[in-house]
Amino acid sequence: MIKYIKETTEFLQEKGFRNPEIGIILGTGLGQLINEIEIIKEISYNHIPNFPTATVEFHKGKLIYGKLEGKTVIVMQGRFHLYEGYSLKDVTYPVRIMHNLGVKTLLVSNASGAVNLNFKKGELMLIDDHINLQGGSPLAFKGVEQMGTRFTDMSAPYDPKINTKLEAIAKEKNINLHKGVYASVIGPQLETRAEYRYLKTIGADAVGMSTVPEVIVANHLGLPVAAVSVLTDECDPDNLKPIDIDEIIALAGKAEPQMIMLFRELIKTL
């Protein structure tokens, strides 16, 4: 993997991806941030050596390099998931590349379902902690200790200082930002009524199919990370209705401007 990372990094540096300060991963239906960026370079994933390729129709599959609020950023427009058939090493490979390019902070977004019924669809949740239900670890491979501590501490996986800043920004901008625990499952099927009850019992406030692997690797690399969920549906097991993916995408897009405001204001302070 070290050889692959070196090869990918050198390729991107040759293409002009130099000295980025902040990495951003955009989740399902959350691509509008691209419109706020002064784009310097962009490249499709399938043109990057050793990179996976996004297979989900609403994930664009581009790596974008540019300026946002005076900072140099690398943005993943579209991410990778276990449910696409990738391994955890594949899913988290871009985080290792961004770190190797020089990124000092990682910001992550996702669309998720509200398990906590006090949270409503269209609102945002700052992830304070998580539960890994994906059945594996992106650090469980031979030679991982060459890239960081094998037994990575996860007592505070989401950077407390960044989270405090995000909460202050939300208060100042009158954004309703919940704080809670995100459970990450494999998918791609949605949860059953019994599974939603289980998730609530074990302490989850929201559920999704991403983010946790990237956050684990960020912690492994000593890369400060924060993550915000856009809540796109309410997971009430007693009143469960068939899910509408188009509605989820539409809701994500509707709530996204608030997330963009949070990220932009935060980036000013980093």
Contacts in CASP RR format, 6 or more apart in sequence:
PFRMAT RR
TARGET T0000
AUTHOR 0000-0000-0000
METHOD contacts of the structure
MODEL  1
MIKYIKETTEFLQEKGFRNPEIGIILGTGLGQLINEIEIIKEISYNHIPN
FPTATVEFHKGKLIYGKLEGKTVIVMQGRFHLYEGYSLKDVTYPVRIMHN
LGVKTLLVSNASGAVNLNFKKGELMLIDDHINLQGGSPLAFKGVEQMGTR
FTDMSAPYDPKINTKLEAIAKEKNINLHKGVYASVIGPQLETRAEYRYLK
TIGADAVGMSTVPEVIVANHLGLPVAAVSVLTDECDPDNLKPIDIDEIIA
LAGKAEPQMIMLFRELIKTL
1 89 0 8 1.000
1 96 0 8 1.000
1 141 0 8 1.000
1 147 0 8 1.000
2 146 0 8 1.000
2 147 0 8 1.000
4 49 0 8 1.000
4 50 0 8 1.000
4 93 0 8 1.000
5 50 0 8 1.000
5 93 0 8 1.000
5 96 0 8 1.000
5 97 0 8 1.000
5 100 0 8 1.000
6 100 0 8 1.000
7 49 0 8 1.000
7 50 0 8 1.000
8 48 0 8 1.000
8 49 0 8 1.000
8 50 0 8 1.000
8 51 0 8 1.000
8 93 0 8 1.000
8 97 0 8 1.000
9 97 0 8 1.000
9 100 0 8 1.000
9 101 0 8 1.000
11 48 0 8 1.000
11 49 0 8 1.000
12 43 0 8 1.000
12 48 0 8 1.000
12 63 0 8 1.000
12 97 0 8 1.000
12 101 0 8 1.000
13 101 0 8 1.000
15 41 0 8 1.000
15 43 0 8 1.000
16 40 0 8 1.000
16 41 0 8 1.000
16 65 0 8 1.000
17 41 0 8 1.000
17 63 0 8 1.000
17 65 0 8 1.000
17 74 0 8 1.000
17 101 0 8 1.000
18 101 0 8 1.000
19 72 0 8 1.000
19 101 0 8 1.000
19 102 0 8 1.000
20 65 0 8 1.000
20 72 0 8 1.000
20 73 0 8 1.000
20 74 0 8 1.000
20 98 0 8 1.000
20 101 0 8 1.000
20 102 0 8 1.000
20 103 0 8 1.000
21 71 0 8 1.000
21 72 0 8 1.000
21 73 0 8 1.000
21 102 0 8 1.000
21 103 0 8 1.000
21 104 0 8 1.000
21 105 0 8 1.000
21 270 0 8 1.000
22 68 0 8 1.000
22 71 0 8 1.000
22 72 0 8 1.000
22 73 0 8 1.000
22 74 0 8 1.000
22 103 0 8 1.000
22 104 0 8 1.000
22 105 0 8 1.000
22 106 0 8 1.000
22 107 0 8 1.000
22 267 0 8 1.000
22 270 0 8 1.000
23 73 0 8 1.000
23 74 0 8 1.000
23 75 0 8 1.000
23 76 0 8 1.000
23 98 0 8 1.000
23 103 0 8 1.000
23 105 0 8 1.000
23 106 0 8 1.000
23 107 0 8 1.000
24 33 0 8 1.000
24 73 0 8 1.000
24 74 0 8 1.000
24 75 0 8 1.000
24 76 0 8 1.000
24 106 0 8 1.000
24 107 0 8 1.000
24 108 0 8 1.000
24 109 0 8 1.000
24 263 0 8 1.000
25 75 0 8 1.000
25 76 0 8 1.000
25 78 0 8 1.000
25 79 0 8 1.000
25 94 0 8 1.000
25 95 0 8 1.000
25 106 0 8 1.000
25 107 0 8 1.000
25 108 0 8 1.000
25 109 0 8 1.000
25 214 0 8 1.000
26 33 0 8 1.000
26 34 0 8 1.000
26 75 0 8 1.000
26 76 0 8 1.000
26 77 0 8 1.000
26 78 0 8 1.000
26 79 0 8 1.000
26 109 0 8 1.000
27 59 0 8 1.000
27 78 0 8 1.000
27 79 0 8 1.000
27 109 0 8 1.000
27 110 0 8 1.000
27 111 0 8 1.000
27 210 0 8 1.000
27 252 0 8 1.000
28 56 0 8 1.000
28 58 0 8 1.000
28 59 0 8 1.000
28 110 0 8 1.000
28 111 0 8 1.000
28 210 0 8 1.000
28 248 0 8 1.000
28 249 0 8 1.000
28 252 0 8 1.000
29 58 0 8 1.000
29 111 0 8 1.000
29 249 0 8 1.000
29 252 0 8 1.000
29 253 0 8 1.000
29 256 0 8 1.000
30 109 0 8 1.000
30 110 0 8 1.000
30 111 0 8 1.000
30 230 0 8 1.000
30 252 0 8 1.000
30 253 0 8 1.000
30 256 0 8 1.000
30 259 0 8 1.000
31 60 0 8 1.000
31 77 0 8 1.000
31 256 0 8 1.000
32 253 0 8 1.000
32 256 0 8 1.000
32 257 0 8 1.000
32 260 0 8 1.000
33 75 0 8 1.000
33 256 0 8 1.000
33 259 0 8 1.000
33 260 0 8 1.000
33 263 0 8 1.000
34 64 0 8 1.000
34 75 0 8 1.000
34 77 0 8 1.000
36 68 0 8 1.000
36 260 0 8 1.000
36 264 0 8 1.000
37 64 0 8 1.000
37 66 0 8 1.000
37 67 0 8 1.000
37 68 0 8 1.000
37 73 0 8 1.000
37 75 0 8 1.000
38 66 0 8 1.000
38 67 0 8 1.000
38 68 0 8 1.000
39 64 0 8 1.000
39 65 0 8 1.000
39 66 0 8 1.000
40 65 0 8 1.000
40 66 0 8 1.000
40 67 0 8 1.000
41 64 0 8 1.000
41 65 0 8 1.000
41 66 0 8 1.000
42 62 0 8 1.000
42 63 0 8 1.000
42 64 0 8 1.000
42 65 0 8 1.000
43 62 0 8 1.000
43 63 0 8 1.000
44 61 0 8 1.000
44 62 0 8 1.000
44 63 0 8 1.000
45 51 0 8 1.000
45 52 0 8 1.000
45 53 0 8 1.000
45 54 0 8 1.000
45 61 0 8 1.000
45 62 0 8 1.000
45 63 0 8 1.000
46 53 0 8 1.000
48 63 0 8 1.000
50 93 0 8 1.000
51 63 0 8 1.000
51 93 0 8 1.000
51 94 0 8 1.000
51 97 0 8 1.000
52 80 0 8 1.000
52 86 0 8 1.000
52 90 0 8 1.000
52 91 0 8 1.000
52 93 0 8 1.000
53 61 0 8 1.000
54 60 0 8 1.000
54 61 0 8 1.000
54 78 0 8 1.000
54 79 0 8 1.000
54 80 0 8 1.000
54 84 0 8 1.000
55 84 0 8 1.000
56 78 0 8 1.000
56 81 0 8 1.000
56 84 0 8 1.000
58 249 0 8 1.000
59 77 0 8 1.000
59 78 0 8 1.000
59 79 0 8 1.000
60 77 0 8 1.000
60 78 0 8 1.000
61 76 0 8 1.000
61 77 0 8 1.000
61 78 0 8 1.000
62 77 0 8 1.000
62 78 0 8 1.000
63 74 0 8 1.000
63 75 0 8 1.000
63 76 0 8 1.000
63 77 0 8 1.000
63 94 0 8 1.000
64 74 0 8 1.000
64 75 0 8 1.000
64 76 0 8 1.000
64 77 0 8 1.000
65 72 0 8 1.000
65 73 0 8 1.000
65 74 0 8 1.000
65 75 0 8 1.000
66 72 0 8 1.000
66 73 0 8 1.000
66 74 0 8 1.000
66 75 0 8 1.000
67 73 0 8 1.000
68 264 0 8 1.000
68 267 0 8 1.000
69 264 0 8 1.000
69 267 0 8 1.000
69 268 0 8 1.000
70 267 0 8 1.000
71 267 0 8 1.000
71 270 0 8 1.000
73 267 0 8 1.000
74 98 0 8 1.000
74 101 0 8 1.000
74 103 0 8 1.000
76 94 0 8 1.000
79 91 0 8 1.000
79 94 0 8 1.000
79 210 0 8 1.000
79 214 0 8 1.000
80 86 0 8 1.000
80 90 0 8 1.000
80 91 0 8 1.000
80 93 0 8 1.000
80 94 0 8 1.000
81 91 0 8 1.000
81 187 0 8 1.000
81 188 0 8 1.000
81 209 0 8 1.000
81 210 0 8 1.000
82 88 0 8 1.000
82 91 0 8 1.000
82 134 0 8 1.000
82 186 0 8 1.000
82 187 0 8 1.000
82 209 0 8 1.000
82 213 0 8 1.000
83 186 0 8 1.000
83 187 0 8 1.000
83 188 0 8 1.000
83 209 0 8 1.000
88 134 0 8 1.000
88 136 0 8 1.000
88 137 0 8 1.000
88 138 0 8 1.000
88 140 0 8 1.000
88 213 0 8 1.000
89 138 0 8 1.000
89 141 0 8 1.000
91 138 0 8 1.000
91 213 0 8 1.000
91 214 0 8 1.000
92 138 0 8 1.000
92 213 0 8 1.000
92 214 0 8 1.000
92 216 0 8 1.000
92 217 0 8 1.000
95 106 0 8 1.000
95 214 0 8 1.000
95 217 0 8 1.000
95 218 0 8 1.000
95 221 0 8 1.000
95 223 0 8 1.000
96 147 0 8 1.000
96 217 0 8 1.000
96 221 0 8 1.000
98 106 0 8 1.000
99 218 0 8 1.000
99 221 0 8 1.000
99 223 0 8 1.000
103 223 0 8 1.000
104 223 0 8 1.000
104 224 0 8 1.000
104 270 0 8 1.000
105 159 0 8 1.000
105 162 0 8 1.000
105 223 0 8 1.000
105 224 0 8 1.000
105 225 0 8 1.000
105 226 0 8 1.000
105 270 0 8 1.000
106 214 0 8 1.000
106 218 0 8 1.000
106 223 0 8 1.000
106 224 0 8 1.000
106 225 0 8 1.000
106 226 0 8 1.000
107 225 0 8 1.000
107 226 0 8 1.000
107 227 0 8 1.000
107 228 0 8 1.000
107 263 0 8 1.000
107 266 0 8 1.000
107 267 0 8 1.000
108 211 0 8 1.000
108 214 0 8 1.000
108 215 0 8 1.000
108 225 0 8 1.000
108 226 0 8 1.000
108 227 0 8 1.000
108 228 0 8 1.000
109 227 0 8 1.000
109 228 0 8 1.000
109 229 0 8 1.000
109 230 0 8 1.000
109 259 0 8 1.000
109 263 0 8 1.000
110 182 0 8 1.000
110 208 0 8 1.000
110 210 0 8 1.000
110 211 0 8 1.000
110 227 0 8 1.000
110 228 0 8 1.000
110 229 0 8 1.000
110 230 0 8 1.000
111 208 0 8 1.000
111 229 0 8 1.000
111 230 0 8 1.000
111 232 0 8 1.000
111 248 0 8 1.000
111 249 0 8 1.000
111 251 0 8 1.000
111 252 0 8 1.000
112 125 0 8 1.000
112 182 0 8 1.000
112 206 0 8 1.000
112 207 0 8 1.000
112 208 0 8 1.000
112 229 0 8 1.000
112 230 0 8 1.000
112 231 0 8 1.000
112 232 0 8 1.000
113 121 0 8 1.000
113 206 0 8 1.000
113 207 0 8 1.000
113 208 0 8 1.000
113 229 0 8 1.000
113 231 0 8 1.000
113 232 0 8 1.000
113 233 0 8 1.000
113 234 0 8 1.000
113 235 0 8 1.000
114 120 0 8 1.000
114 121 0 8 1.000
114 123 0 8 1.000
114 125 0 8 1.000
114 205 0 8 1.000
114 206 0 8 1.000
114 231 0 8 1.000
114 233 0 8 1.000
114 234 0 8 1.000
114 235 0 8 1.000
115 183 0 8 1.000
115 196 0 8 1.000
115 199 0 8 1.000
115 200 0 8 1.000
115 204 0 8 1.000
115 205 0 8 1.000
115 206 0 8 1.000
115 207 0 8 1.000
115 235 0 8 1.000
116 178 0 8 1.000
116 180 0 8 1.000
116 200 0 8 1.000
116 204 0 8 1.000
116 205 0 8 1.000
116 206 0 8 1.000
117 234 0 8 1.000
117 236 0 8 1.000
118 178 0 8 1.000
119 125 0 8 1.000
119 178 0 8 1.000
119 205 0 8 1.000
119 206 0 8 1.000
119 231 0 8 1.000
119 234 0 8 1.000
120 231 0 8 1.000
120 234 0 8 1.000
121 231 0 8 1.000
121 232 0 8 1.000
121 233 0 8 1.000
121 234 0 8 1.000
121 251 0 8 1.000
122 230 0 8 1.000
122 231 0 8 1.000
122 232 0 8 1.000
122 251 0 8 1.000
122 254 0 8 1.000
122 255 0 8 1.000
123 176 0 8 1.000
123 178 0 8 1.000
123 231 0 8 1.000
123 255 0 8 1.000
124 170 0 8 1.000
124 175 0 8 1.000
124 176 0 8 1.000
124 177 0 8 1.000
124 178 0 8 1.000
124 228 0 8 1.000
124 229 0 8 1.000
124 230 0 8 1.000
124 231 0 8 1.000
124 255 0 8 1.000
124 258 0 8 1.000
124 259 0 8 1.000
124 262 0 8 1.000
125 177 0 8 1.000
125 178 0 8 1.000
125 179 0 8 1.000
125 180 0 8 1.000
125 182 0 8 1.000
125 205 0 8 1.000
125 206 0 8 1.000
125 228 0 8 1.000
125 229 0 8 1.000
125 231 0 8 1.000
126 163 0 8 1.000
126 166 0 8 1.000
126 167 0 8 1.000
126 170 0 8 1.000
126 177 0 8 1.000
126 178 0 8 1.000
126 179 0 8 1.000
126 180 0 8 1.000
126 226 0 8 1.000
126 227 0 8 1.000
126 228 0 8 1.000
127 158 0 8 1.000
127 180 0 8 1.000
127 181 0 8 1.000
127 182 0 8 1.000
127 206 0 8 1.000
127 211 0 8 1.000
127 226 0 8 1.000
127 227 0 8 1.000
127 228 0 8 1.000
127 229 0 8 1.000
128 158 0 8 1.000
128 163 0 8 1.000
128 179 0 8 1.000
128 180 0 8 1.000
128 181 0 8 1.000
129 157 0 8 1.000
129 158 0 8 1.000
129 180 0 8 1.000
129 181 0 8 1.000
129 182 0 8 1.000
130 157 0 8 1.000
130 158 0 8 1.000
130 181 0 8 1.000
130 182 0 8 1.000
130 183 0 8 1.000
130 184 0 8 1.000
130 211 0 8 1.000
130 212 0 8 1.000
130 215 0 8 1.000
131 181 0 8 1.000
131 182 0 8 1.000
131 183 0 8 1.000
131 184 0 8 1.000
131 202 0 8 1.000
131 203 0 8 1.000
131 204 0 8 1.000
132 184 0 8 1.000
132 212 0 8 1.000
132 216 0 8 1.000
133 183 0 8 1.000
133 184 0 8 1.000
133 185 0 8 1.000
133 186 0 8 1.000
134 184 0 8 1.000
134 185 0 8 1.000
134 186 0 8 1.000
134 212 0 8 1.000
134 213 0 8 1.000
135 186 0 8 1.000
137 216 0 8 1.000
138 213 0 8 1.000
138 216 0 8 1.000
138 217 0 8 1.000
138 220 0 8 1.000
139 150 0 8 1.000
139 152 0 8 1.000
139 216 0 8 1.000
139 217 0 8 1.000
139 220 0 8 1.000
144 150 0 8 1.000
144 220 0 8 1.000
147 220 0 8 1.000
147 221 0 8 1.000
148 220 0 8 1.000
148 221 0 8 1.000
149 220 0 8 1.000
152 216 0 8 1.000
152 219 0 8 1.000
152 220 0 8 1.000
153 219 0 8 1.000
154 216 0 8 1.000
154 219 0 8 1.000
157 215 0 8 1.000
157 216 0 8 1.000
157 219 0 8 1.000
157 225 0 8 1.000
158 215 0 8 1.000
158 225 0 8 1.000
158 226 0 8 1.000
158 227 0 8 1.000
159 224 0 8 1.000
159 225 0 8 1.000
159 226 0 8 1.000
161 224 0 8 1.000
162 224 0 8 1.000
162 225 0 8 1.000
162 226 0 8 1.000
162 266 0 8 1.000
163 179 0 8 1.000
163 226 0 8 1.000
165 266 0 8 1.000
165 269 0 8 1.000
166 177 0 8 1.000
166 226 0 8 1.000
166 228 0 8 1.000
166 262 0 8 1.000
166 266 0 8 1.000
167 177 0 8 1.000
167 179 0 8 1.000
169 175 0 8 1.000
169 261 0 8 1.000
169 262 0 8 1.000
169 265 0 8 1.000
169 266 0 8 1.000
170 176 0 8 1.000
170 177 0 8 1.000
170 262 0 8 1.000
172 265 0 8 1.000
173 258 0 8 1.000
173 261 0 8 1.000
173 262 0 8 1.000
173 265 0 8 1.000
175 258 0 8 1.000
175 261 0 8 1.000
175 262 0 8 1.000
177 228 0 8 1.000
177 262 0 8 1.000
178 205 0 8 1.000
178 231 0 8 1.000
180 205 0 8 1.000
180 206 0 8 1.000
181 203 0 8 1.000
181 204 0 8 1.000
181 205 0 8 1.000
181 206 0 8 1.000
182 204 0 8 1.000
182 205 0 8 1.000
182 206 0 8 1.000
182 207 0 8 1.000
182 208 0 8 1.000
182 211 0 8 1.000
182 212 0 8 1.000
182 227 0 8 1.000
182 229 0 8 1.000
183 199 0 8 1.000
183 202 0 8 1.000
183 203 0 8 1.000
183 204 0 8 1.000
183 206 0 8 1.000
183 207 0 8 1.000
183 208 0 8 1.000
184 207 0 8 1.000
184 208 0 8 1.000
184 209 0 8 1.000
184 210 0 8 1.000
184 211 0 8 1.000
184 212 0 8 1.000
184 213 0 8 1.000
185 191 0 8 1.000
185 207 0 8 1.000
185 208 0 8 1.000
185 209 0 8 1.000
186 209 0 8 1.000
187 209 0 8 1.000
188 209 0 8 1.000
190 243 0 8 1.000
191 199 0 8 1.000
191 207 0 8 1.000
191 235 0 8 1.000
193 237 0 8 1.000
193 238 0 8 1.000
193 240 0 8 1.000
194 237 0 8 1.000
196 207 0 8 1.000
196 235 0 8 1.000
196 236 0 8 1.000
196 237 0 8 1.000
196 240 0 8 1.000
197 237 0 8 1.000
199 207 0 8 1.000
199 235 0 8 1.000
206 229 0 8 1.000
206 231 0 8 1.000
207 235 0 8 1.000
208 229 0 8 1.000
211 227 0 8 1.000
211 229 0 8 1.000
214 225 0 8 1.000
215 225 0 8 1.000
215 227 0 8 1.000
218 224 0 8 1.000
218 225 0 8 1.000
219 225 0 8 1.000
226 266 0 8 1.000
228 259 0 8 1.000
228 262 0 8 1.000
228 263 0 8 1.000
230 251 0 8 1.000
230 252 0 8 1.000
230 253 0 8 1.000
230 255 0 8 1.000
230 256 0 8 1.000
230 259 0 8 1.000
231 255 0 8 1.000
232 247 0 8 1.000
232 248 0 8 1.000
232 249 0 8 1.000
232 251 0 8 1.000
232 252 0 8 1.000
232 255 0 8 1.000
233 243 0 8 1.000
233 247 0 8 1.000
233 248 0 8 1.000
233 251 0 8 1.000
END
